[in-house]
Amino acid sequence: MTRRIPGGGTDDEASPDAGPNPATGPGGMPPGEFREWGHRFVDWVGDYLERIDEYPVLARVKPGEVRDGLNPTAPVAGEPVEALLRDFESVILPGVTHWNHPSFFGYFAVSGSGPGILGELLAAALNVNAMVWKSAPAATELEEVTLGWLRDFVGLPAGFVGTINDTASTSTFVALAAARERGLPEAREGGLAGAPPGTVYTSREAHSSVLKAVHALGLGRRGVRTVATGPGRAMDPAALAAAINHDVTSGFRPLAVVPTIGTTSTTAVDPVGAVAEVARSRGLWLHVDAAYAGVAAALPELRHHFAGWEHADSIVINPHKWLFTPVDCSVLYVRNPSALRAAFSLVPAYLETSETGVTHLMDHGLALGRRFRSLKLWLVMRYFGQEGLRAILARHIALTRRLAAAVDREAGWERWRPSPFSLVVLRRSPAGVRGRERDALNKAIMDRVNESGAAFLSPTEIDGETWLRFAIGNIHTTERHVDAAWGALLGAAKP
Ligand SMILES: *Cc1c(COP(=O)(O)O)cnc(C)c1O
């Protein structure tokens, strides 16, 4: 049957009867099945979390091994959940490096906490898409309220408004896009070709995501200015001011400064107060990267490291790093959300809505659709409370100090200073072993520990030399795990 439809086309596919629903029951599963498997999956997660200690931290598979264990094509007929769980355990699990393991000390340790995991379950069940307020009123408003809680928890002033992105890389991209929009308004219509070359200032210790964002924003490699660092790898504000002045007189358009509080390599802290002064006096956007360390501002004894960040135009903090929230959850705070809207708001007819005085999260970044990520953060913050969260963070700091003291007592080992947060950077440095030989020794020690499965560490390079990063931050980690990993390092260093 062909029917004329508004718009002039024909509705060839119209069918009087679509037939029975091939996927009936809750979530497309027969009644009872979802519940039964739901309980069994939660039991699986409970067993996993209770016995996580027993897994080797680093996956022991070779490249391609997981792929070879999987069907190259999707099943033609549906399969029972039993078979899926079996393959999950036998093929997928061996290929997992256990980030939720108490002896995971590589990169920055993260945690999928109980309330965070349950939050993910609820978010998947609701499956809302927070594009505009109307499409997800609760997701929009819970995000605003929860990020207000987090802002107060870390002591930022009430003016900051938060938005959740997937990662800090995205948050930084969004912030620098707003900075480019403000600093290079001529690019809005004509693109960058006719505009002066814009520049962004950061230090060599900055996370690679800053460089990636500058490149992706079309500012080119020469758009990144690497400001010299002084003692402790911190950005030198005088060098920053000189670099900006030089660029202004040479026809460049300085756009933004990106200091870091807690750099990825060594957790160095840029002097944000002095950097903010330079940025403000020249009208530049100030974006503070506190992706890892930001939550530590909630601890009064660490608060001084954050002096001046309240002057930022934008700040990124990742609850999925050190606030026990499952990946992914990165928060971008901005002083002035209209700067995000200037860069990103673009409303096609099919997304127009009539409400006023509401937030449309699609205006705050590149993504149109957004997951209900605030739900897991809200559960984490309510379940542990501010007191509970501070207590876990303080314990991680205490574990870090304990490890640092043990390293300092051990002849033939050294530790990078300063170490203000929950990372210890260390290396074996026996008398007479230097240069490439010492680098190779440390890599060998790290590989031996990682391959043993007892703990997992990752390397870094400082002035071209290899050091090992021992990052504490998983919710399950205790003294026993830290001591055992340090013991494993000592053992691996024995000839
Ligand atoms: C981890 C980290 C990032 C990047 O985080 P993603 O969320 O993985 O993009 C950026 N900056 C700093 C300081 C970090 O430690």
The ligand as an SDF file (V2000), in Angstrom:
LIG
                    3D

 15 15  0  0  0  0  0  0  0  0999 V2000
   45.2250   12.0880   33.5730 C   0  0  0  0  0  0  0  0  0  0  0  0
   45.4560   13.5180   33.2920 C   0  0  0  0  0  0  0  0  0  0  0  0
   44.8760   14.1310   32.1710 C   0  0  0  0  0  0  0  0  0  0  0  0
   44.0930   13.3730   31.1280 C   0  0  0  0  0  0  0  0  0  0  0  0
   43.0420   12.6890   31.6360 O   0  0  0  0  0  0  0  0  0  0  0  0
   41.9280   11.9720   30.7260 P   0  0  0  0  0  0  0  0  0  0  0  0
   40.7010   12.0940   31.5550 O   0  0  0  0  0  0  0  0  0  0  0  0
   42.3840   10.5760   30.5420 O   0  0  0  0  0  0  0  0  0  0  0  0
   41.8310   12.7140   29.4380 O   0  0  0  0  0  0  0  0  0  0  0  0
   45.0850   15.4790   32.0000 C   0  0  0  0  0  0  0  0  0  0  0  0
   45.8190   16.1860   32.8800 N   0  0  0  0  0  0  0  0  0  0  0  0
   46.3900   15.6430   33.9630 C   0  0  0  0  0  0  0  0  0  0  0  0
   47.1870   16.4840   34.9000 C   0  0  0  0  0  0  0  0  0  0  0  0
   46.2250   14.2880   34.1970 C   0  0  0  0  0  0  0  0  0  0  0  0
   46.8210   13.7290   35.2660 O   0  0  0  0  0  0  0  0  0  0  0  0
  1  2  1  0
  2  3  1  0
  2 14  2  0
  3  4  1  0
  3 10  2  0
  4  5  1  0
  5  6  1  0
  6  7  2  0
  6  8  1  0
  6  9  1  0
 10 11  1  0
 11 12  2  0
 12 13  1  0
 12 14  1  0
 14 15  1  0
M  END
$$$$
